[in-house]
Amino acid sequence: MRRKRVAVVDRMVERGSCGLATSIMMITRRIALAVLLLLSIPSFAQSLRAGEAISRIQHRYAAAPPPNTVDTIKVGDPDTVVTGITTTFLDTMDVLRESVKRGNNLIITHEPTFYNHSDDTKFFADDPVYKEKLAFIEEHHLVVFRLHDEIHAGTTDHILKGMYEALGWQEYPHPTGPRGQYFVTIPQTTLDQLAQRLQTQLHIQTLRVEGDPKLSISHVAFLPGSSGLEKQVFALRQPDVEVLIAGEASEWETVEYVRDAVAQGRHKALILLGHEVSEEPGMEQCAKELRELFPGVRVDHIEAGQPLWNPEHGPVTKK
């Protein structure tokens, strides 16, 4: 009887040892797999080509580019191996220099590199400013891609989303429908108080306001960038909208429309933030999204900065 008990105990120990050994083997395999995955990230980064990265970025924001899109490579070889990515509102000389300093060679710019919407360079062929900028890009083997149409496309305008998050407005009510994201209801304030709050929160040097400073505001239309007369007036026509916040507007178009509306006693106003101010937070949001898309690649957002200043707020000193 005693021998049988010993045999049973021996078998239990043996089974326990096997189970322990199996568990150790499984844990070891999982650790090895995790190490391999971590080691694969740098190799992915080292093999990522600019053209492949751009294609993935485009699909991140839209199923397909819209017709006649400006979202194209402006300068550079798509076969270039990506060493780092910069997002920015606009690839100024300062942004390009800082990108080179940081080791980033893929530049994702929201606005044109060469001073007109389509980046048509025929007029600038012999221009010294254009030639020096182009030479710098080519000398440092940069790839410049414009991300404009696709990041604004779809049910979510990611530039506007970034601005709402910068202001803390993302949770405020929006109307339903395809254009609803451009309209927002905020806690009641006055035009003067709203303008001051925007200037402080966004560090604006050249904010401009049109309308009665004491006008009560709760319904806002927000059109970043330069959306043009028809979209801006359409927004102002909405019965509940008291103020349009925009990046910029032609002074002989929307600005004069609002002036006449105010003169007629209509409760309308206009706040112009500046084009860069109204879209830079969206490109900073883009950088956060690209870090998720390319976990093994350095992605930096580099601010283009406000180009204009006034006597009360001088030009920002570059750090």
For each residue, the residues with C-beta under 8 A, 3 or more apart:
1: 4 5
2: 5 6
3: 6 7
4: 1 7 8
5: 1 2 8 9
6: 2 3 9 10
7: 3 4 10 11
8: 4 5 11 12
9: 5 6 12 13
10: 6 7 13 14
11: 7 8 14 15
12: 8 9 15 16
13: 9 10 16 17
14: 10 11 17 18
15: 11 12 18 19
16: 12 13 19 20
17: 13 14 20 21
18: 14 15 21 22
19: 15 16 22 23
20: 16 17 23 24
21: 17 18 24 25
22: 18 19 25 26
23: 19 20 26 27
24: 20 21 27 28
25: 21 22 28 29
26: 22 23 29 30
27: 23 24 30 31
28: 24 25 31 32
29: 25 26 32 33
30: 26 27 33 34
31: 27 28 34 35
32: 28 29 35 36
33: 29 30 36 37
34: 30 31 37 38
35: 31 32 38 39
36: 32 33 39 40
37: 33 34 40 41
38: 34 35 41
39: 35 36 42 43
40: 36 37 43 44
41: 37 38 44 45 295 296
42: 39 45 46 296
43: 39 40 46 47
44: 40 41 47 48 296
45: 41 42 48 82 294 296 297
46: 42 43 81
47: 43 44 81
48: 44 45 52 53 81 82 294 297
49: 52 53 78 79 80 81 82
50: 53 54 73 76 77 78 79 80 81 82 105 106 143 145
51: 54 55 78 79
52: 48 49 55 56
53: 48 49 50 56 57 82 85 106 294 297
54: 50 51 57 58 73 78 106 143 145
55: 51 52 58 59
56: 52 53 59 60 293 294
57: 53 54 60 61 108 145 147 290 293
58: 54 55 61 62 65 71 147 150
59: 55 56 62 63
60: 56 57 289 290 293
61: 57 58 147 150 151 153 154 158
62: 58 59 65 66 149 150 153 154
63: 59
64:
65: 58 62 69 71 149 150
66: 62 69 149 150 153
67:
68:
69: 65 66 72 148 149 150
70: 112 117 118 119 146 148 149
71: 58 65 145 146 147 148 149 150
72: 69 145 146
73: 50 54 76 78 143 144 145
74: 109 112 113 114 119 144 145 146
75: 113 134 137 138 142 143 144
76: 50 73 80 137 141 142 143 144
77: 50 80 141 143
78: 49 50 51 54 73 143
79: 49 50 51
80: 49 50 76 77 105 106 141 143
81: 46 47 48 49 50
82: 45 48 49 50 53 85 105 106 143 297
83: 103 104 105 106 298
84: 99 102 103 104 105 106 297 298 299 300
85: 53 82 104 106 107 108 287 290 294 297 298 299 300
86: 91 95 98 99 102 104 106 107 108 299 300 301 302
87: 108 283 284 286 287 290 299 300 301 302
88: 91 92 95 107 108 109 110 280 283 301 302 303 304
89: 109 110 111 276 279 280 283 303 304
90: 95 109 110 111 112 113 276 304
91: 86 88 95 96 99 107 109 113 144 304
92: 88 95 96 304 305
93: 96 97 133 136
94: 97 98 304 305 318
95: 86 88 90 91 92 98 99 107 109 302 303 304
96: 91 92 93 99 100 107 133 136 137 140 142
97: 93 94 100 101 136
98: 86 94 95 101 102 302
99: 84 86 91 95 96 102 104 105 107 142 300 302
100: 96 97 103 104 105 140 142
101: 97 98
102: 84 86 98 99 298 300 302
103: 83 84 100 298
104: 83 84 85 86 99 100 107 298 300
105: 50 80 82 83 84 99 100 140 141 142 143
106: 50 53 54 80 82 83 84 85 86 142 143 145
107: 85 86 88 91 95 96 99 104 142 143 144 145
108: 57 85 86 87 88 145 147 283 286 290
109: 74 88 89 90 91 95 112 113 144 145 146 147
110: 88 89 90 146 147 148 151 159 279 282 283
111: 89 90 146 148 275 279
112: 70 74 90 109 115 116 117 118 119 146
113: 74 75 90 91 109 119 133 137 144 146
114: 74 119 120 121 124 130 133 134
115: 112 124 130
116: 112 119 120 123
117: 70 112
118: 70 112
119: 70 74 112 113 114 116 146
120: 114 116 123
121: 114 124 125 130 134
122: 125
123: 116 120 127
124: 114 115 121 127 129 130 131
125: 121 122 130
126: 131
127: 123 124 130 131
128: 131 132
129: 124 132 133
130: 114 115 121 124 125 127 133 134
131: 124 126 127 128 134 135
132: 128 129 135 136
133: 93 96 113 114 129 130 136 137
134: 75 114 121 130 131 137 138
135: 131 132 138 139
136: 93 96 97 132 133 139 140
137: 75 76 96 113 133 134 140 142 144
138: 75 134 135 141 142
139: 135 136
140: 96 100 105 136 137
141: 76 77 80 105 138
142: 75 76 96 99 100 105 106 107 137 138
143: 50 54 73 75 76 77 78 80 82 105 106 107
144: 73 74 75 76 91 107 109 113 137
145: 50 54 57 71 72 73 74 106 107 108 109
146: 70 71 72 74 109 110 111 112 113 119
147: 57 58 61 71 108 109 110 150 151 286
148: 69 70 71 110 111 151 152
149: 62 65 66 69 70 71 152 153
150: 58 61 62 65 66 69 71 147 153
151: 61 110 147 148 157 158 159 282 286
152: 148 149 157 158 159
153: 61 62 66 149 150 157
154: 61 62 157
155: 178 181
156: 161 181
157: 151 152 153 154 160 161 181 182 224
158: 61 151 152 161 162 282 285 286 289
159: 110 151 152 162 163 224 225 279 282 283 285
160: 157 163 164 181 182 222 224 282
161: 156 157 158 164 165 170 181 282 285
162: 158 159 165 166 281 282 283 284 285 286
163: 159 160 166 167 222 224 278 279 281 282
164: 160 161 167 169 170 172 184 222
165: 161 162 168 169 170 281 285
166: 162 163 201 202 281 284
167: 163 164 198 201 202
168: 165 171
169: 164 165 172 184 186
170: 161 164 165
171: 168
172: 164 169 184 185 186
173: 184 185
174: 180 181 183 184 185
175: 179 180 183
176: 180
177: 180
178: 155
179: 175 182 183
180: 174 175 176 177 183
181: 155 156 157 160 161 174
182: 157 160 179 221 222 223 235
183: 174 175 179 180 219 220 221 222 235 238 241
184: 164 169 172 173 174 219 220 222
185: 172 173 174 218 219 220
186: 169 172 189 194 217 218 220
187: 218
188: 216 217 218
189: 186 193 194 197 216 217 218
190: 193 194 213 214 215 216 217
191: 194 195 209 211 212 213 214 215 217 242 243 269 271
192: 195 196 209 213 214
193: 189 190 196 197
194: 186 189 190 191 197 198 217 243 271
195: 191 192 198 199 207 209 213 271
196: 192 193 199 200
197: 189 193 194 200 201
198: 167 194 195 201 202 204 207 245 271 273
199: 195 196 202 203 204 207
200: 196 197 203
201: 166 167 197 198
202: 166 167 198 199 273 277 281
203: 199 200
204: 198 199 207 273 274 277 306
205: 274 306 308 309 310 313 316
206: 274 306 308 309 310 313
207: 195 198 199 204 271 272 273 274 277
208: 271 272
209: 191 192 195 213 269 270 271 272
210: 255 258 259 262 269 270 271
211: 191 215 243 258 262 268 269 270
212: 191 215 262 269
213: 190 191 192 195 209
214: 190 191 192
215: 190 191 211 212 242 243 267 269
216: 188 189 190 242 267
217: 186 188 189 190 191 194 220 242 243 269
218: 185 186 187 188 189 242
219: 183 184 185 238 240 241 242 243
220: 183 184 185 186 217 241 242 243 244 245
221: 182 183 235 236 238 241 243 244 245
222: 160 163 164 182 183 184 244 245 246
223: 182 227 231 232 235 244 245 246 247
224: 157 159 160 163 227 246 247 278 279 282
225: 159 246 247 248 275 278 279
226: 246 247 248 249 275
227: 223 224 231 232 246 247
228: 231 232
229: 232 233 249 250 253 254 257
230: 233 234
231: 223 227 228 234 235
232: 223 227 228 229 235 236 244 246 249 253 254 257
233: 229 230 236 237 254 257
234: 230 231 237 238
235: 182 183 221 223 231 232 238 241 244
236: 221 232 233 241 244 254 257 258 261 268 270
237: 233 234 241
238: 183 219 221 234 235 241
239:
240: 219
241: 183 219 220 221 235 236 237 238 244 268
242: 191 215 216 217 218 219 220 267 268 269
243: 191 194 211 215 217 219 220 221 268 269 270 271
244: 220 221 222 223 232 235 236 241 254 258 268 269 270 271
245: 198 220 221 222 223 271 273 278
246: 222 223 224 225 226 227 232 249 254 270 271 272 273 278
247: 223 224 225 226 227 272 273 274 275 276 277 278 279
248: 225 226 272 274 275 278
249: 226 229 232 246 253 254 255 270 272
250: 229 253 254 255
251: 255 256
252: 255 256
253: 229 232 249 250 256 257
254: 229 232 233 236 244 246 249 250 257 258 270
255: 210 249 250 251 252 258 259 270
256: 251 252 253 259 260
257: 229 232 233 236 253 254 260 261
258: 210 211 236 244 254 255 261 262 268 269 270
259: 210 255 256 262 263
260: 256 257 263 264
261: 236 257 258 264 266 268
262: 210 211 212 258 259 265 266 268 269
263: 259 260
264: 260 261
265: 262
266: 261 262
267: 215 216 242
268: 211 236 241 242 243 244 258 261 262
269: 191 209 210 211 212 215 217 242 243 244 258 262
270: 209 210 211 236 243 244 246 249 254 255 258
271: 191 194 195 198 207 208 209 210 243 244 245 246
272: 207 208 209 246 247 248 249
273: 198 202 204 207 245 246 247 277 278
274: 204 205 206 207 247 248 277 278 306 308
275: 111 225 226 247 248 278 279
276: 89 90 247 279 280 304 305 306 307
277: 202 204 207 247 273 274 280 306
278: 163 224 225 245 246 247 248 273 274 275
279: 89 110 111 159 163 224 225 247 275 276 282 283
280: 88 89 276 277 283 284 303 304
281: 162 163 165 166 202 284 285
282: 110 151 158 159 160 161 162 163 224 279 285 286
283: 87 88 89 108 110 159 162 279 280 286 287 301
284: 87 162 166 280 281 287 288 301 303
285: 158 159 161 162 165 281 282 288 289
286: 87 108 147 151 158 162 282 283 289 290 301
287: 85 87 283 284 290 291 299 300 301
288: 284 285 291 292
289: 60 158 285 286 292 293
290: 57 60 85 87 108 286 287 293 294 299
291: 287 288 294 295 299
292: 288 289 295
293: 56 57 60 289 290
294: 45 48 53 56 85 290 291 297 299
295: 41 291 292
296: 41 42 44 45
297: 45 48 53 82 84 85 294
298: 83 84 85 102 103 104
299: 84 85 86 87 287 290 291 294
300: 84 85 86 87 99 102 104 287
301: 86 87 88 283 284 286 287
302: 86 87 88 95 98 99 102
303: 88 89 95 280 284
304: 88 89 90 91 92 94 95 276 280 307
305: 92 94 276 316 318
306: 204 205 206 274 276 277 309 316
307: 276 304
308: 205 206 274
309: 205 206 306 313 314 315 316
310: 205 206 313
311: 314
312:
313: 205 206 309 310
314: 309 311
315: 309
316: 205 305 306 309
317:
318: 94 305
319:
